[in-house]
């Protein structure tokens, strides 16, 4: 999950206090805490003073929009948002979770932070107070506002809903129509009360000056996942972060995940270390300062709050938080300084798109490549099935088992010769009985032929399906996709479809023997023949009888008996026989390959419905990033 923006220098001249140590410091902390108040003071430390009871002093109510004025920038950002919003990721496949997280983060920041500031020059400055569980964020917020607007307590985590304090004149801007519209909210009435999880509490108070809002966010390291997700959402929409952690939790990995995001996006940032004990204070502050330096956050404004029991009415008494209040008054009290804070964060977010959007595009490309891999598996499996079918139709491998036995029965009984008769000769009564018996043998041959062709197609389909399932399961998430494909309705219709196609093909072959065969030869004047039997003979020949007989096939078999070709050439002639054979073979091949293509449809459909990004989506993201660079 990506988070907020990069760490800027809120001081204006780059100076910052090192928790009272280092070359910028002239004194240690006061009894109430140490200040890092950058500004005009050449030492980098503002004179300690009691500021107003709100986090900023009086000044212009609004700050200027930090984006270019022309509409082109707005249009480019809107196009980028559309490209990101329309992205799809296939659930369960590699890069889906990473891609969706990046997509949600960039989309939320575009919608909740960037575009509102481009389109509205009068947006209140939003200061988000975020940090660790038990760091005292709510107490600090109440102290900065000067009255209780959020709830504190010993239960952890206390803030189960973010609370936003602002002037009543600004509360409408933070309604659903303008500020994070996807999040439900409630307006606080009277004393601060906890809201419901997932709900933003709006606390309108005259204690806040117009044009500034202070947000108490859920804990970034909360055991409740929704809390730190909310924290990230609000930090993404803020102009300035005040990040609060404690002397016992500042080294936690979760803290630095958020702080490093602030660094990477150059977000305006202040860091508060709370609950600092007097014993070992200097060593602790030095270590935390060294960690900030090591993580590229050396220019962040820094503050320390000592361990204290000076809390009354859920806010600090005495001057415990005055140094932080004074700092906020400095950075947000004047129009120019407000603009610098917001503009720095805004530019940092825009700059971050140079890497975040291409990274999103790479996640898209990875899913596209996974889709290509899965699709290639299907193509290769059914291409192999096509080759097996092509080979089986000509190499004589089908002329074995039951089909060969039935053919030999027909051939040995003289049925082929009996199917031919002189024109005008009447069939004897005994001949009719023989004909009935002959019909049974021919029907058995016909059934065996259909069974053999059906078994060939079913075997090719099953082989392809098993190959696809095996190779898809090698891809994370591919097994579930294969399961969906194999569970689709209609899988049991293959045998029925095969038999229908074979029956129609046999009828076509029989018709060809009548139209294109012996009727064009002089022998047709003297001989008639049973077209169905002759069609079967032709089919046996097409399936590679002669090749098997010569031992050239992979499945050579005992094919003793009359040669189908000899009979067929006598009826049709070599040239006509070749023409009929080629047409019949192409017809059968087209029908069988059509069946194979239908069998792959569930796999193709599973891929099509998986939500894999389109081939051009990554290119469009790169183009949108380029357009953003041109427009800024």
C-alpha positions as CSV (number, residue, x, y, z in Angstrom):
1,X,0.0,0.0,0.0
2,X,1.5,3.3,-1.0
3,X,1.0,6.3,1.3
4,X,1.3,10.1,1.6
5,X,3.9,12.5,0.1
6,X,7.5,13.5,0.4
7,X,9.2,15.4,3.2
8,X,9.7,19.1,2.5
9,X,11.2,21.8,4.6
10,X,8.5,23.7,6.3
11,X,10.9,26.3,7.5
12,X,11.4,28.2,4.3
13,X,15.1,28.5,4.5
14,X,16.0,24.9,5.1
15,X,17.0,25.2,8.8
16,X,15.5,23.0,11.4
17,X,16.1,22.3,15.1
18,X,17.7,19.0,16.0
19,X,15.6,18.5,19.1
20,X,17.7,21.2,20.8
21,X,21.1,19.8,19.7
22,X,23.5,20.4,16.8
23,X,24.7,23.6,15.1
24,X,21.2,25.1,14.8
25,X,20.5,25.0,18.5
26,X,21.4,27.5,21.1
27,X,19.6,26.0,24.1
28,X,18.1,22.8,25.3
29,X,14.3,22.3,25.8
30,X,12.0,24.2,28.1
31,X,10.2,22.4,30.8
32,X,7.3,22.0,28.4
33,X,9.1,20.7,25.4
34,X,11.6,21.5,22.7
35,X,10.8,23.4,19.5
36,X,11.8,23.2,15.9
37,X,10.3,26.4,14.7
38,X,12.1,27.3,11.5
39,X,11.7,30.7,10.0
40,X,13.4,34.1,10.1
41,X,15.5,33.3,13.2
42,X,19.0,32.7,11.9
43,X,19.5,30.0,14.6
44,X,16.5,28.1,13.1
45,X,14.6,28.4,16.4
46,X,11.8,30.8,16.9
47,X,11.6,32.6,20.3
48,X,9.3,30.6,22.6
49,X,6.0,32.3,23.0
50,X,2.4,31.5,23.8
51,X,0.6,31.5,20.5
52,X,-3.0,31.8,19.8
53,X,-5.4,29.1,21.0
54,X,-5.6,27.8,17.4
55,X,-3.0,26.2,15.2
56,X,-2.6,29.3,13.0
57,X,-2.8,33.0,13.6
58,X,-5.1,35.4,11.9
59,X,-4.5,35.9,8.2
60,X,-6.1,35.5,4.8
61,X,-8.9,33.0,5.0
62,X,-7.8,31.0,1.9
63,X,-4.6,30.0,0.1
64,X,-4.0,30.1,-3.6
65,X,-4.4,27.0,-5.7
66,X,-1.0,25.4,-6.3
67,X,-1.6,24.3,-9.8
68,X,-1.2,26.0,-13.2
69,X,-4.1,28.2,-14.3
70,X,-4.9,26.9,-17.7
71,X,-7.6,24.3,-18.4
72,X,-5.1,22.1,-20.2
73,X,-3.6,20.9,-16.9
74,X,-7.1,20.1,-15.6
75,X,-7.9,18.1,-18.8
76,X,-4.7,16.1,-18.7
77,X,-5.2,15.3,-15.0
78,X,-8.8,14.2,-15.7
79,X,-7.7,12.0,-18.6
80,X,-5.1,10.4,-16.3
81,X,-7.7,9.8,-13.7
82,X,-10.0,8.2,-16.3
83,X,-7.2,5.9,-17.5
84,X,-6.5,4.8,-14.0
85,X,-10.1,4.5,-13.0
86,X,-10.9,2.2,-16.0
87,X,-8.1,-0.2,-15.3
88,X,-9.0,-3.8,-14.6
89,X,-6.9,-6.4,-12.8
90,X,-7.6,-10.2,-12.9
91,X,-8.4,-11.4,-9.4
92,X,-5.9,-14.0,-8.0
93,X,-3.4,-13.6,-10.8
94,X,0.1,-12.2,-10.1
95,X,0.3,-8.4,-9.6
96,X,-3.4,-8.1,-9.1
97,X,-3.1,-7.0,-5.4
98,X,-0.1,-4.7,-6.0
99,X,-1.8,-3.2,-9.1
100,X,-5.1,-2.5,-7.3
101,X,-3.3,-1.0,-4.3
102,X,-1.4,1.4,-6.6
103,X,-4.5,2.1,-8.6
104,X,-6.5,3.0,-5.5
105,X,-3.8,5.1,-4.0
106,X,-3.1,7.2,-7.2
107,X,-6.8,7.5,-8.0
108,X,-7.7,8.6,-4.5
109,X,-5.0,11.3,-4.4
110,X,-6.0,12.5,-7.9
111,X,-9.6,12.7,-6.8
112,X,-9.3,13.8,-3.2
113,X,-6.3,16.1,-3.4
114,X,-4.9,17.1,-6.8
115,X,-8.0,17.9,-8.8
116,X,-9.8,19.8,-6.1
117,X,-6.8,22.1,-5.7
118,X,-6.6,22.6,-9.4
119,X,-10.2,23.5,-9.7
120,X,-10.7,25.5,-6.5
121,X,-8.4,28.4,-5.5
122,X,-10.1,28.7,-2.1
123,X,-9.7,25.3,-0.6
124,X,-8.9,25.4,3.2
125,X,-5.4,24.4,4.2
126,X,-5.7,20.8,5.6
127,X,-3.3,19.9,8.4
128,X,-3.4,16.2,9.2
129,X,-2.2,15.0,12.6
130,X,-1.2,11.3,12.3
131,X,1.0,8.8,14.0
132,X,1.4,5.9,16.3
133,X,-1.1,4.3,18.7
134,X,-1.1,6.0,22.1
135,X,1.1,8.9,20.9
136,X,-1.4,11.5,22.2
137,X,-2.6,12.8,18.8
138,X,-6.1,13.6,20.1
139,X,-4.8,15.4,23.1
140,X,-2.5,17.4,20.9
141,X,-5.3,18.3,18.5
142,X,-7.6,19.5,21.4
143,X,-4.7,21.5,22.7
144,X,-4.0,23.2,19.4
145,X,-7.6,24.0,18.8
146,X,-8.1,25.3,22.3
147,X,-11.2,23.2,23.1
148,X,-12.2,19.6,23.0
149,X,-13.1,18.5,19.5
150,X,-11.9,14.9,19.6
151,X,-12.1,12.1,22.2
152,X,-9.1,10.8,24.1
153,X,-8.8,7.9,26.5
154,X,-6.8,4.9,27.7
155,X,-8.5,2.5,25.2
156,X,-6.2,1.8,22.2
157,X,-6.8,2.7,19.5
158,X,-9.0,5.6,20.8
159,X,-9.7,7.3,17.4
160,X,-12.1,5.0,15.7
161,X,-13.2,7.7,13.3
162,X,-11.2,10.7,12.0
163,X,-12.3,14.1,13.4
164,X,-11.9,17.2,11.3
165,X,-12.0,20.6,13.1
166,X,-12.6,23.7,11.0
167,X,-14.3,27.0,11.1
168,X,-18.1,26.9,10.5
169,X,-17.5,29.0,7.3
170,X,-15.5,26.0,5.9
171,X,-17.6,23.1,7.0
172,X,-19.6,22.9,3.8
173,X,-16.5,22.4,1.8
174,X,-15.7,19.2,3.7
175,X,-19.1,17.8,2.8
176,X,-19.5,14.7,0.7
177,X,-19.8,16.8,-2.5
178,X,-16.2,18.2,-2.2
179,X,-14.0,16.2,0.1
180,X,-13.5,12.4,-0.2
181,X,-17.1,11.9,-1.4
182,X,-16.9,8.1,-0.9
183,X,-16.6,8.5,2.9
184,X,-19.7,9.0,5.0
185,X,-19.6,11.7,7.6
186,X,-21.5,13.2,10.5
187,X,-21.5,16.7,11.9
188,X,-20.6,16.9,15.5
189,X,-23.1,18.4,17.9
190,X,-21.8,19.8,21.2
191,X,-19.0,18.0,23.1
192,X,-16.8,15.8,21.0
193,X,-18.1,12.2,20.9
194,X,-16.6,9.2,19.0
195,X,-18.2,8.4,15.7
196,X,-18.6,5.1,14.0
197,X,-15.8,3.3,12.3
198,X,-15.3,4.5,8.8
199,X,-17.2,7.8,9.4
200,X,-15.6,11.3,9.3
201,X,-16.7,13.5,12.1
202,X,-16.9,17.2,11.2
203,X,-16.4,19.5,14.2
204,X,-17.2,23.1,13.3
205,X,-15.8,25.5,15.9
206,X,-15.2,29.3,16.0
207,X,-11.8,28.4,17.7
208,X,-10.5,27.5,14.3
209,X,-9.7,30.4,11.9
210,X,-11.3,30.4,8.5
211,X,-9.3,28.7,5.8
212,X,-7.5,26.1,8.0
213,X,-8.6,22.7,9.1
214,X,-7.1,20.3,11.6
215,X,-7.6,16.6,11.2
216,X,-7.2,13.9,13.9
217,X,-6.6,10.7,12.0
218,X,-6.7,7.0,13.1
219,X,-3.5,5.4,14.1
220,X,-1.1,4.4,11.3
221,X,0.0,1.3,13.2
222,X,-3.5,0.3,14.5
223,X,-4.2,-3.4,14.9
224,X,-7.5,-2.5,13.1
225,X,-6.6,-2.5,9.4
226,X,-9.4,-0.1,8.5
227,X,-7.8,2.5,10.9
228,X,-4.5,2.8,9.1
229,X,-6.2,2.6,5.8
230,X,-8.2,5.6,6.8
231,X,-5.1,7.3,8.0
232,X,-3.5,6.8,4.7
233,X,-6.5,8.1,2.8
234,X,-6.6,11.4,4.8
235,X,-2.8,11.9,4.7
236,X,-3.1,11.6,0.9
237,X,-5.6,14.5,0.9
238,X,-3.6,16.7,3.4
239,X,-1.4,19.8,2.7
240,X,0.8,19.4,5.8
241,X,1.5,16.4,8.0
242,X,2.1,16.6,11.7
243,X,3.4,13.1,12.4
244,X,3.3,12.1,16.1
245,X,5.1,9.1,17.5
246,X,6.4,8.1,21.0
247,X,9.8,7.5,22.5
248,X,8.9,3.8,22.7
249,X,7.5,3.4,19.2
250,X,9.4,5.7,16.9
251,X,11.6,2.8,15.6
252,X,8.6,0.7,14.5
253,X,8.6,-0.2,10.8
254,X,5.0,1.1,10.3
255,X,6.1,4.6,11.4
256,X,8.9,4.7,8.8
257,X,6.7,3.3,6.0
258,X,4.6,6.4,6.3
259,X,7.5,8.8,6.8
260,X,9.4,7.4,3.8
261,X,6.3,8.0,1.7
262,X,6.3,11.6,2.9
263,X,10.0,11.8,1.9
264,X,9.4,10.3,-1.5
265,X,6.6,12.7,-2.3
266,X,8.2,15.7,-0.7
267,X,5.3,16.4,1.6
268,X,5.3,19.3,3.9
269,X,6.1,17.6,7.2
270,X,6.6,18.1,10.9
271,X,7.6,15.3,13.3
272,X,6.6,15.2,17.0
273,X,8.2,12.8,19.4
274,X,6.0,12.6,22.4
275,X,6.2,11.0,25.9
276,X,9.9,11.8,26.0
277,X,11.3,10.9,29.5
278,X,13.7,13.3,31.2
279,X,16.2,10.5,31.9
280,X,18.1,9.7,28.8
281,X,16.3,12.4,26.8
282,X,19.3,13.7,24.9
283,X,20.4,10.3,23.8
284,X,16.9,9.4,22.6
285,X,16.5,12.6,20.7
286,X,19.9,12.2,19.1
287,X,19.0,8.7,18.0
288,X,15.7,9.7,16.5
289,X,17.3,12.6,14.8
290,X,19.9,10.3,13.3
291,X,17.2,8.0,12.0
292,X,15.5,11.0,10.4
293,X,18.7,12.0,8.7
294,X,19.5,8.4,7.6
295,X,16.0,8.2,6.0
296,X,16.3,11.5,4.1
297,X,14.1,13.4,6.5
298,X,16.8,15.7,8.0
299,X,14.9,18.9,6.9
300,X,11.6,18.0,8.6
301,X,10.6,20.3,11.4
302,X,11.0,18.4,14.7
303,X,9.4,18.8,18.1
304,X,9.5,16.9,21.4
305,X,6.8,16.6,24.1
306,X,8.0,15.4,27.5
307,X,6.2,12.8,29.6
308,X,3.7,14.9,31.6
309,X,0.6,14.7,33.7
310,X,-0.3,18.2,32.7
311,X,-3.6,17.2,31.0
312,X,-7.0,18.6,31.9
313,X,-10.2,18.3,29.9
314,X,-8.4,16.0,27.4
315,X,-5.9,18.7,26.5
316,X,-2.5,19.8,27.7
317,X,-2.3,22.5,30.4
318,X,0.5,25.1,30.8
319,X,2.7,25.5,27.7
320,X,3.3,21.9,26.7
321,X,2.1,22.3,23.1
322,X,2.9,26.0,22.7
323,X,5.9,25.4,20.5
324,X,3.9,23.3,18.1
325,X,1.1,25.8,18.0
326,X,3.7,28.6,17.3
327,X,5.2,26.5,14.5
328,X,1.8,26.1,12.8
329,X,1.1,29.8,13.2
330,X,4.4,30.4,11.4
331,X,3.8,28.0,8.5
332,X,0.1,28.7,7.9
333,X,-0.6,32.2,9.2
334,X,0.4,34.2,6.2
335,X,-1.0,33.8,2.6
336,X,2.5,33.4,1.1
337,X,3.6,30.9,3.7
338,X,0.4,28.9,3.3
339,X,0.8,28.9,-0.4
340,X,4.4,27.6,0.0
341,X,3.3,24.8,2.3
342,X,0.5,23.7,0.0
343,X,2.4,24.2,-3.2
344,X,5.3,22.1,-2.0
345,X,3.1,19.2,-1.1
346,X,1.1,19.6,-4.3
347,X,4.2,19.7,-6.5
348,X,5.6,16.7,-4.5
349,X,2.5,14.7,-5.3
350,X,2.6,15.7,-9.0
351,X,6.3,14.8,-9.1
352,X,5.5,11.4,-7.5
353,X,3.3,10.5,-10.4
354,X,6.5,10.3,-12.5
355,X,7.3,7.1,-10.7
356,X,3.9,6.0,-9.3
357,X,2.0,5.9,-12.6
358,X,4.8,4.1,-14.5
359,X,5.0,1.6,-11.7
360,X,1.2,1.1,-12.0
361,X,1.8,0.7,-15.8
362,X,4.4,-2.0,-15.0
363,X,1.9,-3.9,-12.9
364,X,-0.5,-3.7,-15.8
365,X,2.1,-5.0,-18.2
366,X,2.9,-7.8,-15.8
367,X,-0.8,-8.9,-15.8
368,X,-1.0,-8.5,-19.6
369,X,2.1,-10.7,-19.9
370,X,0.4,-13.3,-17.6
371,X,-2.7,-13.2,-19.8
372,X,-0.5,-13.7,-22.9
373,X,1.1,-16.7,-21.3
374,X,-2.2,-18.3,-20.4
375,X,-3.6,-17.5,-23.8
376,X,-0.5,-19.0,-25.5
377,X,-1.0,-22.2,-23.5
378,X,-4.5,-22.5,-24.9
379,X,-3.3,-21.7,-28.5
380,X,-0.5,-24.3,-28.2
381,X,-2.6,-27.0,-26.7
382,X,-5.3,-26.7,-29.4
383,X,-2.7,-26.3,-32.2
384,X,-1.3,-29.6,-30.9
385,X,-4.8,-31.1,-31.0
386,X,-5.2,-29.9,-34.6
387,X,-1.9,-31.6,-35.6
388,X,-3.0,-34.9,-33.9
389,X,-6.3,-34.8,-35.7
390,X,-4.7,-34.1,-39.0
391,X,-2.3,-37.0,-38.6
392,X,-5.0,-39.4,-37.4
393,X,-7.2,-38.7,-40.4
394,X,-4.6,-40.0,-42.9
395,X,-2.1,-42.3,-41.2
396,X,-4.4,-45.3,-40.8
397,X,-4.2,-45.2,-36.9
398,X,-8.0,-45.3,-36.7
399,X,-8.2,-48.6,-38.7
400,X,-7.8,-50.9,-35.7
401,X,-9.9,-52.5,-33.1
402,X,-13.6,-52.6,-33.7
403,X,-13.5,-50.4,-36.9
404,X,-10.9,-52.7,-38.5
405,X,-12.9,-55.9,-37.5
406,X,-16.2,-54.5,-38.9
407,X,-14.4,-53.5,-42.1
408,X,-12.9,-57.0,-42.5
409,X,-16.3,-58.6,-41.9
410,X,-17.8,-56.5,-44.7
411,X,-14.9,-57.1,-47.1
412,X,-14.7,-60.8,-46.4
413,X,-18.4,-61.4,-47.0
414,X,-18.3,-60.0,-50.5
415,X,-20.6,-57.2,-49.6
416,X,-18.7,-54.8,-51.7
417,X,-19.2,-56.8,-54.9
418,X,-22.8,-57.5,-54.0
419,X,-23.5,-53.8,-53.6
420,X,-22.9,-53.5,-57.3
421,X,-25.5,-54.9,-59.7
422,X,-26.4,-54.7,-63.3
423,X,-29.1,-52.2,-64.2
424,X,-32.5,-53.8,-64.7
425,X,-31.8,-56.9,-62.8
426,X,-34.5,-57.8,-60.2
427,X,-33.6,-58.7,-56.7
428,X,-34.5,-62.3,-55.8
429,X,-36.5,-63.0,-52.6
430,X,-33.5,-64.8,-51.2
431,X,-31.4,-61.8,-52.2
432,X,-33.6,-59.6,-50.0
433,X,-32.8,-61.7,-47.0
434,X,-29.2,-61.5,-47.8
435,X,-29.6,-57.8,-48.2
436,X,-31.0,-57.5,-44.7
437,X,-28.1,-59.4,-43.3
438,X,-25.7,-57.3,-45.3
439,X,-27.4,-54.2,-43.9
440,X,-26.6,-55.3,-40.4
441,X,-22.9,-55.7,-41.2
442,X,-22.8,-52.3,-42.9
443,X,-24.6,-50.7,-40.0
444,X,-22.1,-52.2,-37.6
445,X,-19.3,-50.8,-39.8
446,X,-20.9,-47.4,-39.8
447,X,-21.3,-47.4,-36.0
448,X,-17.6,-48.5,-35.6
449,X,-16.6,-45.6,-37.9
450,X,-18.5,-43.1,-35.9
451,X,-17.1,-44.4,-32.6
452,X,-13.5,-44.3,-33.9
453,X,-13.9,-40.7,-35.1
454,X,-15.6,-39.7,-31.9
455,X,-12.9,-41.2,-29.8
456,X,-10.2,-39.4,-31.8
457,X,-11.8,-36.0,-31.3
458,X,-12.6,-36.6,-27.6
459,X,-9.0,-37.8,-27.0
460,X,-7.6,-34.7,-28.8
461,X,-9.9,-32.4,-26.7
462,X,-9.1,-34.1,-23.4
463,X,-5.4,-34.0,-24.1
464,X,-5.6,-30.3,-24.8
465,X,-7.7,-29.6,-21.8
466,X,-5.4,-31.5,-19.5
467,X,-2.4,-29.8,-20.9
468,X,-4.0,-26.4,-20.3
469,X,-5.1,-27.2,-16.8
470,X,-1.6,-28.5,-15.9
471,X,0.2,-25.5,-17.3
472,X,-2.3,-22.9,-15.9
473,X,-1.9,-24.4,-12.5
474,X,1.8,-23.5,-12.7
475,X,0.8,-19.9,-12.7
476,X,-0.4,-18.5,-9.4
477,X,-4.1,-18.1,-9.6
478,X,-4.3,-20.1,-12.9
479,X,-5.7,-23.1,-11.2
480,X,-8.8,-21.2,-10.1
481,X,-9.2,-19.9,-13.6
482,X,-8.9,-23.4,-15.1
483,X,-11.5,-24.6,-12.6
484,X,-13.9,-21.9,-13.8
485,X,-13.3,-22.8,-17.4
486,X,-13.9,-26.6,-16.8
487,X,-17.0,-25.9,-14.7
488,X,-18.8,-24.0,-17.5
489,X,-22.0,-25.6,-18.8
490,X,-22.0,-27.5,-22.1
491,X,-18.9,-29.6,-21.5
492,X,-20.9,-32.8,-21.9
493,X,-22.3,-32.0,-25.3
494,X,-19.1,-32.9,-27.2
495,X,-20.0,-36.5,-28.0
496,X,-23.5,-35.4,-29.2
497,X,-21.9,-32.7,-31.4
498,X,-19.3,-35.1,-32.8
499,X,-21.9,-37.7,-33.8
500,X,-24.0,-35.0,-35.5
501,X,-21.1,-33.7,-37.5
502,X,-20.0,-37.2,-38.5
503,X,-23.5,-38.1,-39.7
504,X,-23.8,-34.9,-41.7
505,X,-20.3,-35.6,-43.2
506,X,-21.2,-39.1,-44.2
507,X,-24.3,-37.8,-46.0
508,X,-22.1,-35.3,-47.8
509,X,-19.7,-38.0,-48.9
510,X,-22.6,-40.2,-50.1
511,X,-24.0,-37.3,-52.1
512,X,-20.5,-36.7,-53.6
513,X,-20.3,-40.3,-54.8
514,X,-23.6,-39.9,-56.6
515,X,-23.1,-36.4,-58.1
516,X,-19.4,-36.5,-58.9
517,X,-18.7,-40.2,-59.3
518,X,-19.8,-43.0,-61.6
519,X,-22.6,-41.0,-63.1
520,X,-20.0,-39.2,-65.2
521,X,-18.5,-42.5,-66.5
522,X,-19.6,-44.9,-69.1
523,X,-19.8,-47.6,-66.5
524,X,-22.8,-45.8,-65.0
525,X,-24.9,-46.9,-67.9
526,X,-24.5,-50.6,-66.9
527,X,-24.0,-50.6,-63.1
528,X,-25.8,-49.2,-60.1
529,X,-24.4,-49.2,-56.6
530,X,-25.5,-48.7,-53.0
531,X,-24.2,-45.1,-52.4
532,X,-24.1,-45.5,-48.6
533,X,-21.8,-48.6,-48.9
534,X,-19.6,-47.0,-51.5
535,X,-19.4,-43.9,-49.2
536,X,-18.2,-46.1,-46.4
537,X,-15.6,-47.7,-48.7
538,X,-14.4,-44.2,-49.7
539,X,-14.2,-43.2,-46.0
540,X,-12.1,-46.3,-45.2
541,X,-9.7,-45.3,-48.0
542,X,-9.5,-41.7,-46.8
543,X,-8.5,-42.8,-43.3
544,X,-5.3,-44.3,-44.7
545,X,-6.2,-47.9,-45.5
546,X,-3.5,-48.2,-48.2
547,X,-0.9,-46.7,-45.9
548,X,-1.7,-49.1,-43.1
549,X,-1.7,-52.0,-45.5
550,X,1.8,-51.2,-46.8
551,X,3.1,-50.9,-43.2
552,X,3.8,-47.2,-43.6
553,X,1.6,-46.0,-40.8
554,X,2.4,-45.7,-37.2
555,X,-0.3,-48.2,-36.4
556,X,0.1,-50.8,-39.2
557,X,-2.7,-53.5,-39.0
558,X,-3.9,-56.6,-40.7
559,X,-5.8,-55.2,-43.6
560,X,-6.1,-58.3,-45.7
561,X,-9.0,-58.3,-48.1
562,X,-10.1,-56.4,-51.2
563,X,-8.5,-53.0,-51.7
564,X,-11.0,-50.1,-51.3
565,X,-9.0,-48.1,-53.8
566,X,-9.3,-50.7,-56.5
567,X,-13.0,-50.7,-56.3
568,X,-13.3,-47.0,-56.1
569,X,-11.0,-46.4,-59.1
570,X,-13.1,-48.8,-61.1
571,X,-16.2,-46.8,-60.3
572,X,-14.8,-43.2,-60.5
573,X,-11.5,-43.2,-62.1
574,X,-8.2,-42.0,-60.5
575,X,-8.7,-38.3,-61.2
576,X,-12.3,-38.1,-60.0
577,X,-11.4,-40.2,-57.0
578,X,-8.7,-37.8,-56.0
579,X,-11.1,-34.9,-56.3
580,X,-13.8,-36.6,-54.3
581,X,-11.2,-37.7,-51.7
582,X,-9.7,-34.2,-51.2
583,X,-13.1,-32.6,-50.9
584,X,-14.3,-35.2,-48.4
585,X,-11.1,-35.0,-46.3
586,X,-11.2,-31.2,-46.2
587,X,-14.9,-31.3,-45.2
588,X,-14.2,-33.7,-42.4
589,X,-11.1,-31.8,-41.2
590,X,-13.1,-28.5,-41.2
591,X,-15.8,-30.1,-39.1
592,X,-13.4,-31.7,-36.6
593,X,-11.4,-28.5,-36.2
594,X,-14.6,-26.6,-35.7
595,X,-15.4,-28.9,-32.8
596,X,-11.9,-28.3,-31.3
597,X,-12.4,-24.6,-31.6
598,X,-15.7,-24.8,-29.8
599,X,-14.1,-26.9,-27.1
600,X,-11.5,-24.1,-26.4
601,X,-14.3,-21.5,-25.9
602,X,-14.6,-22.0,-22.1
603,X,-10.8,-21.3,-21.7
604,X,-11.0,-18.3,-23.9
605,X,-14.1,-17.1,-22.0
606,X,-12.4,-17.6,-18.7
607,X,-9.6,-15.4,-19.8
608,X,-11.9,-12.8,-21.3
609,X,-13.9,-12.5,-18.1
610,X,-11.0,-12.6,-15.7
611,X,-10.4,-8.8,-15.9
612,X,-6.9,-8.9,-17.3
613,X,-6.0,-5.4,-18.5
614,X,-6.4,-4.7,-22.2
615,X,-3.3,-4.8,-24.4
616,X,-3.2,-1.0,-24.9
617,X,-3.9,0.1,-21.3
618,X,-0.3,0.3,-20.2
619,X,0.6,2.3,-23.3
620,X,-2.2,4.7,-22.5
621,X,-0.9,5.1,-18.9
622,X,2.6,5.9,-20.2
623,X,1.1,8.4,-22.7
624,X,-1.0,10.0,-19.9
625,X,2.2,10.4,-17.8
626,X,4.0,12.0,-20.7
627,X,1.0,14.4,-21.3
628,X,1.1,15.4,-17.7
629,X,4.8,16.3,-17.9
630,X,4.1,18.4,-21.0
631,X,1.2,20.2,-19.4
632,X,2.8,21.1,-16.1
